[in-house]
Amino acid sequence: MENWQRREREKGQLESVMNKQSEMMQDNSDEIDRLSHGPGGGGTHDCKPLLSPPDRTPGITALRI
């Protein structure tokens, strides 16, 4: 096989791998969007933080006085 043919084949393989990675990243992004916005589609969805902020720590007010 000629060097230029080998390079073209390798270039095609590299492009194929890069396209697959791009597809996987898009799938991950879509999944993150789906999970973060919850069920239902459209413009009125409830976005809630995954973790609620903790209540005030006992004793912290004593430090503020």
C-alpha positions in Angstrom: 0.0 0.0 0.0 1.3 3.4 -0.9 2.1 5.9 1.9 -0.6 8.4 0.7 -3.2 5.6 0.7 -2.3 4.6 4.2 -2.4 8.3 5.3 -5.9 8.7 3.7 -7.1 5.5 5.4 -5.8 6.6 8.8 -7.3 10.1 8.3 -10.7 8.5 7.5 -10.4 6.3 10.7 -9.5 9.3 12.8 -12.4 11.3 11.4 -14.7 8.3 12.2 -13.5 8.2 15.8 -13.8 12.0 16.2 -17.4 11.8 14.8 -18.3 9.0 17.2 -16.9 11.0 20.1 -18.9 14.1 19.0 -22.0 12.0 18.9 -21.4 10.6 22.4 -20.8 14.0 23.8 -24.1 15.2 22.2 -25.9 12.2 23.7 -24.4 13.0 27.1 -25.4 16.6 26.8 -29.0 15.6 25.8 -29.2 13.3 28.8 -27.9 15.9 31.2 -30.5 18.4 29.9 -33.2 15.8 30.2 -32.2 14.9 33.8 -31.8 18.5 34.9 -35.1 19.7 33.5 -37.2 16.8 34.6 -40.1 15.2 32.8 -42.3 17.1 30.4 -41.3 19.3 27.5 -42.1 22.8 26.6 -41.3 26.2 28.1 -42.9 25.7 31.5 -40.8 23.2 33.4 -39.7 23.2 37.0 -36.0 23.7 37.4 -35.0 22.8 40.9 -31.6 22.4 42.3 -30.4 18.9 42.8 -29.4 19.6 46.4 -31.3 22.0 48.6 -29.2 24.4 50.7 -28.7 23.3 54.3 -30.5 25.1 57.1 -28.5 27.5 59.1 -25.9 25.8 61.1 -26.6 26.0 64.8 -24.3 28.4 66.5 -23.5 30.5 63.4 -25.6 33.4 64.7 -23.4 33.5 67.8 -20.4 34.2 65.6 -22.2 37.0 63.8 -23.1 38.9 66.9 
